[in-house]
Amino acid sequence: MSFSKTTLKNGLRLVTVPQKGSLTTTVLFLVEAGSKYESKQVNGLSHFLEHMCFKGTERRPRPIDVASELDALGAHYNAFTSHEYTGFYAKARNEDAGKIFDVLSDIYLRSLLREEEIDKERGVIIEEINMYEDAPMQQIHELFTTLLYGDQPAGWDVIGKKEIVLSLQRNDFLSYRKRHYLPNATVLIVAGGTDETAVRRMTTEAFDRIAADEKGSMPRTIETQKGPATLTRHKETDQAHLVLGVRAFDAFDERRNTLTLIANLLGGGMSSRLFQRVREQMGAAYYIHTSNDLYSDHGYLSVSAGVALDKITNVVRAILEEFARLRDGSVDAEELINAKRKIAGSMAISLETSDELASFYGSQEVVRREILTIDQILEKINGVTAEDIRNVSREIFTNAGLNLAVIGPYKDSVQFEKILAF
């Protein structure tokens, strides 16, 4: 699928992705402002600011003014924050594309960040933190990144800590937005049944006069690991949740395509090695899957699972054995072909909608400042060989690189430290 990229004189990047036959248009703003740009004293501010974007603007001063206008269109809209960027979007019928563009532009340019709204939203975010603390299936991923990266931005929770959420002041928001919400650090993506000419005109009218400025930077992630590492969080649960993974490389590394296939072979669907081994043969888990998460300066491959309390030791050993089987063995031709087909099919299905298209193209641009089409990505994946998989597996699946995070009714990590080895 084709796309067009236009860069305004102030550095704002507009990516348009026309989708013939689409009934909807998605407008997505991605800003280089995430938890990795924060200091420890304001950890969670990026996420808090994301919430505040919907709490009133100069033209729509009350939160209800923003919400009711979008709701009246039947729009789907939301926002999100990650380690490296913040996004907010709306999706509506093609004929309402100009209206959702106007609302989101207003949010980006003219959010009021009123003190009384900040104070009210603190309670909302505290409850969001409470919700995640009650959901170990989600919380385990934050625990895993803490294990990997420790006390540095890459290891901090995106949502922040309760005491920081309660301490943030309006000046913190204004200062952070001034340093990071800049046109030269922003990608605007419009995808679906869109009129590209009209989108370019609206973008120029709304943003061309906004001045660029020097962007606040994020510190480089420090990687240090000398041996297997574990981290356990005690919680009285009926099921243990774990993430077992290894350090990999960043999003710019060409080995990322091989890593995609490794993740798919291990835990990408019901026919994958780990699903068959842990769920079908052992009957030890309901969910188990593998993902590769790559950022601008670091990355990792991880297996996550929710397992029976009395089977967690055997599950960890099984995962390690499957790591070793990829590292020391070989992938036969049929399995490799099927994995490539599975990736191609999943990608085609996931990109049927305008919002997924916007995310696909936008996430590439905001992190790598380079966009590959679906066909280009699949060409690279199809070029991966069994030898490539073995070579990368040998690089990443080492004793010294193993990391295991667990949430469950365990007092310490001793029992896991004893088995965390090939």
C-alpha positions, 0 to 999 in steps of 0.5 A: 500500500502506498503512502506519501510523506510531506515535511513542513518547514518547521519539521512537522511530518505529515504521512498520508495513507490513502485506502481505496474503499475505506469507509473511515478516516483515522487522524493520529498524532504521534509526539516524541514524548514518552517516559524515556524523556522524563527525569525520575522526579517527574516519572509518569508526566508524559502519561499524565499529560496525555490524559490532560489533552482531552480536558479542555482547549481554548476553543473547547474549554470544558472536557465535555466540549471535546468528548461530546463533539467527537461522540456526536460523530460516532467517532472512536478516539483515545490516547496512549503513552509508551516509553518513546512517544505519545499518541492521540487519535480519532477515527470517523466516517470519511465525510467527518475527517475534517472535523476530527482533524480540527478537534485533534489539532486543537488538542495538540495546539491549545490544551489549557492544562487547567490546575483544577482539571489536573487535580481531578485527573490525579484521582483517575490516574491513581485508579488506573495504577490500582487497576494495573496492580490488580492485573498481574497479566499486564503488570508482569511486563512492567516488572520485566523491564524493571529487571532488564534496565533497573533505575533508568528511564527504560526501566521505569513504569510508563504510568509512574508512581502514585507519590509522583502523580500526587506531586506534579504541578501545572508548571511541570506540565507546561515546561514538559510540553514546551520542551517536547510537544514541538512540530519538529518532534511530531508525526501526523498520520491521516489514513483511510478514505482520505482526500490527500490534497485537503489533508495537506491544506488543513495541515499547512493552515493549522501548523505552518506558523508554529515555530520549531525549537530545540527538542529535549533529548532522552538519555541513552539506555545502559545495558549491563548484565553479567549473569542470569537475573530474576525478579519476583513480586509477591502476590497471592494469586491462583496463577503465576505470571511470568516473563522470560526473555533476553536482550536483543538489539535496537529497531535500526538493526537489520537482524530485527527481521530474523528476530520477528521470525524467531518470536513467531516460531517460538510463540506466534500462534497455536501451532508455535513451538511453545504453545504446543509444548506448554499448553497442548502437551503439558496443559500448564497454561492458558496463554503463552506467547512471544514478542520482540520489542525494539526501541531506538536504542535497545530491545528484547525478546520475551515469552510471557505466560500465565501458568499453574502454580505447581507447574511453573518450574517445569514451564520455565525449563520447557521455555529454556529448552525451546530457546536451546533447540533454536540455538543448537538445532535447525529449522526445517524448510516447511516450518520456516515457510509456514512462519513467513506465511503466517506473518504475511497473513497476520499483517494483511489482516491487521492492516485492513482498518484505517486506524491500524494503517495509521499506527503501522506507518506512524510508529515506524516514522516516529521511532526510525524516521523511515517507513517501509511498506508492507511489501518491503518488510515482507521481502526482508522477512522472506529473505531470512534463512534458517542459518540466520535464525541459528546465528541470531539465536546463538547471539541472544540465547546465552546463560548470561543474558537470561532474565525471568520476572515472576508475579505470584505467591512466592517469598523470593526468587531462590527457586527460580535462580536455581533453574535459570540456566541452559 
